[in-house]
Amino acid sequence: MFTRRLKEELKHIKSQNLYRERKILQKKIVNFSSNDYLGLSTDLHTKEKLCEQIDKLSLGSGASQLVSGYHKIQHELEKELADLKDTKKCIVVGSGYLANTGMLEALIKNEDTVLSDELNHASIIDGLRITKAEKIIYRHCDIEDLEKKIKNRKNKGQIFIVTDGVFSMEGDIAPLDKIYQISKKYDAVLIIDDAHATGIIGNGKGSLFHYGLKPDDMIIQMGTLSKAIGSYGGFICASDIVIDYLINKMRTLIFTTALSPVQNFISLSNLKIMKKEKFRRDYVLDKAKYIVDHLQKIGLNIHFKGTPIIPLIVGDESVALEIRDFLLENNIFVQAIRPPTVPKGTSRLRITVSYNQSEENIEKLISLLKIYYSA
Ligand SMILES: *Cc1c(COP(=O)(O)O)cnc(C)c1O
């Protein structure tokens, strides 16, 4: 019964062109689908330093942060992240997913209201699912809709506004200048998910800094170490009170083992490189604009949003898969992103630019897409 039920469901998924498999990319294939924007996941300097220091590092943290898993290297990493985000304090947790789900569950009470952009990341959606507060979804980056829905709220408690800084599947930057003003007008807590903004916009500091805004006690910046930083782990930067509260209340910090000191060492080393080597993000943004300019010339509906994420929306799942397979035959990988990751009818090729991609391979991607669309 049970196995048959699963089989039936998988068959249904396949019939809709929504079946997914994990793929190990061969070495010769150029990856245009990684979030390793700055190429730091393979950085030689960090590898060398890790080899030098490996004798001094525990391979595993050994326990939860609150028991004995909090090592010196994590403390240093947190100080470096707090410095990046101009906040008093920071906590590092297992992943960005754990940061969002745990933080939202800990901070938002039943009597509160939370407003969330309709295209926010799944980890925000899952975090909000756990809370019993009033949850309101506003239209993507729509300030008027946001304010209207704040005015129409039912609960009388604290207001929270949650938004991605850079939207992972669209590549656009949230209008934080306006959202910030709304948050001040209604005394709302502003939670920004800078998973894709950190290391890229605002001189690498993130979306708040992109708009020249300053953090304060009512702003929480979260992010991940697994994208532009090229490592693994999640973090939350905020005021000391917020961080002290989360250390005491956040279940995804308390009831799980701390990250390995080896992983935190990699994060810290890569973070320092990210801060110093501005040319990496300059390259990535230049090339993203270059790709868009060339694909617009052949009439594709594609836009540069100021980030390395370039969605080529084709709508139909089977078309997205066809283009993916055509590129792959030519040793270029661009993953087809389909529902439920993106809304129905908006299946797309999500092209991402990385410092690891040579100019030659960028030209190759452009000419292959030209060939596909002229055939
Ligand atoms: C990737 C991502 C996360 C989750 O981060 P992980 O460290 O991969 O768990 C959270 N929010 C957004 C917007 C993301 O793109």
The ligand as a Tripos MOL2 file, in Angstrom:
@<TRIPOS>MOLECULE
LIG
   15    15     1     0     0
SMALL
NO_CHARGES

@<TRIPOS>ATOM
      1 C1         19.4880   29.5580    0.2770 C.3       1 LIG1
      2 C2         18.5790   30.4380    1.0210 C.ar      1 LIG1
      3 C3         18.3160   30.2170    2.3760 C.ar      1 LIG1
      4 C4         18.8100   28.9900    3.1000 C.3       1 LIG1
      5 O1         20.1840   29.0270    3.3320 O.3       1 LIG1
      6 P1         20.9780   27.6420    3.5430 P.3       1 LIG1
      7 O2         22.2010   28.0580    4.2680 O.co2     1 LIG1
      8 O3         21.2180   27.0930    2.1930 O.co2     1 LIG1
      9 O4         20.0930   26.7620    4.3710 O.co2     1 LIG1
     10 C5         17.5230   31.1250    3.0420 C.ar      1 LIG1
     11 N1         16.9940   32.1930    2.4040 N.ar      1 LIG1
     12 C6         17.2120   32.4220    1.0940 C.ar      1 LIG1
     13 C7         16.6020   33.6240    0.4470 C.3       1 LIG1
     14 C8         17.9970   31.5460    0.3590 C.ar      1 LIG1
     15 O5         18.1810   31.7530   -0.9350 O.3       1 LIG1
@<TRIPOS>BOND
     1     1     2 1
     2     2     3 ar
     3     2    14 ar
     4     3     4 1
     5     3    10 ar
     6     4     5 1
     7     5     6 1
     8     6     7 2
     9     6     8 1
    10     6     9 1
    11    10    11 ar
    12    11    12 ar
    13    12    13 1
    14    12    14 ar
    15    14    15 1
@<TRIPOS>SUBSTRUCTURE
     1 LIG1         1 GROUP 0 **** ****
